[in-house]
Amino acid sequence: MSNTVWAWATLRYRDGPVLAAMAGAAVRGASDFKAQELANTVWAFAKLQYQDEPLMARISEEAVSRLSDLSRAEEFDSMCIASITWAFATLGCWDEQLLGAIATAACDRIGKCKTQELSNLVWAFATLVVRHHTPVLDLIAGAAVGRISEFELQHLTNTAWAFARLAVLNERLMTAISGCV
């Protein structure tokens, strides 16, 4: 199911009744999904701009549960975390428990993030105006400064916008971005 809805989103194929059925199936089967399947599912629904509240609540519940369980938290790599965060922000879904679990998990994975994942994480936090998770914002800024030459222009732009939207001035980051631009 996860691969099917991902394929539909990749093709931008939106069929409301079928998406509703898929969302219902995902709600029922979320506990059996691998972390990547949870991320792909919520990413696909966000890409299609199809918000299903029970689905978002169930994916959040499942992600928070696993991220809070030290024996399962490692299932969520930096790509899963960035995808889930991006999807919730894209759909405008504020879920403080999920954001807290993601911020904590992201702090442990920042060094493994690709530049797009760093950019997507901070973009998502800015889109939802999440200022209070400053440790993860500081870590993202530090990682970005250290790898600024790897950033594509879009990632630089999104990162600068995100810190500006959050009214968080990190002079090292802004100087590094300015140097690239």
N, C-alpha and C positions, 0 to 999 in steps of 0.2 A: 504494500500500500504506500509506504514511504517513497519508494522509487517511482511509483506511478504519479503521485501528486508532484514530486520533484520534476518529472519529465513534463507534465502539463505546465508547470510554472516556467520551465526553461523555454517551452514553446509559446508561452503566454496564452495558453488555451484555458478559457474560463467558462465552465459549465456549472452554474449555481446548484442545481439539484444533485448533480454527481458530487460536487465538492461538499455539499451538506452531508451526503451519505458517507463520503470519505472521512469527514471530520468526526462523524459519529463512530465510525469504525476505529479511528485513531484514539478517541476518548476511551473506548472499551479495551483497546489493546495496548495502550501506552506502557503498561508495566512490562510488556514483552519486548518493547523496542530497545534496540541498542542506543547508546547516547547519540551516535551519528544519525540514526533514524529519527530520533526526536528532533534534532537540529534541522535535518533536511525537511521534515514535515512542517515545522513551524516556519522555516524559511520560505517554503513553497507557498503556503497560505498567505504570508506577508507579501511575497512577490506578486501574487495575484490580487492583492488588496482584498482578501476575503477574510473577514474577522468572524470567528466563531467563539463566543465567550466560553462555552463549556470546554472546547478544545484548548484554548489558551490557559484556562484554569488548570486543566488536567496536565498539560505539558509543564506548566510552572510547578505544580505539586510534585510531579515525578522528578524534575530536574533538581528542585530544592532538596527533596528526600535523598537523592543520590549524591549530590554535592556535599550534603551534610554528613554523609556516611563515609568515613575515611577509607573504608575498604572498597568503596565504589566510586569515589570522587575522581580517581584517575581515569575513569572511562571517558571523561570530558576533556578532550584536548583543547588547545587554544582555538582551533577552528570551530569546534562545537560551541564553545562559550561565546565567541564573537558572533556566530550565526544566530544563536538564540537571542542574544542581546539586541542585535540588529533587527531581528524580526519583531520582537516586542516593541521596540522603539518605532519601527516603521508603521505598525498598527496602532501606535499611541496607547499601548497597554502598560500602565504603571502597576507594578507588582513589587512592593518593597521587600518581601521575603526573597523573591527571586533575585532582585538587584543586589541585595546583601550577600546572598550565596555566591552570585557571580563575581562580585567585587572581591570577596575573600579568595575564591578559586583563581581569579585572574591574577591576583598578586603573586601566586605561586607559579604562574605560567607565562608571565610577561616576557621573560627571556627567550621563550620558545615561539613567541608570536611572530608571524610574518608582518610585514609593514601594513598590508591591507587589514589584517586582524587588529593591529594596534589602532589604526585609523577608524575602523568600524566600531570598536569598543568605545572610544572616546566620542565618536559621532553619536552613538546610541545614548550614552550618558548625557550628552548635551541636548539631544532631541527631547529627552524626557526631563531635562533640567535637573540632573542628579549631581548636586555639588558636594554633598556631605560624605562621599566616599573618597576623601582626599588621598589616602594612601595609594589607591589604584591609579588615580590621576597623576600623582607624583611619579609613580613607577612607569606609567605610559610615557610621560614627558621625558624621563631619563632614558628609557629604551629608544625613544624616537631620536633624541639627540645623538645617541651613540650609533645610530644606523641611518641617519638622515640622508646620506647619499644614495641609499637604496629605495627611498620613497619615490613613487610616481607622483606627478604633479597633482593628480586628483587626491591622493592620500595626504600630501602636504596641505592642500586647500582644506580638506575636511578636518584635518587635525587643527589647523590654525582657527578655522571657524568654530570648532567645538570648544576650544579653550576660551575664545572670545565670548561665545554664547554663555559659557559658565562663569564668565568674569573671573577667570583664574589666570593671572599673569605669571608665566614661567619664562623669565627673561632668557635663560639658556636656550629653551625651545624656540622662542620667537626669533632669537638671533640666528639659530641654526637654520630655521625655515627661510628667513630673509636671505641668508647666504646662498641657499639653493635657488631661490627664486631670482 
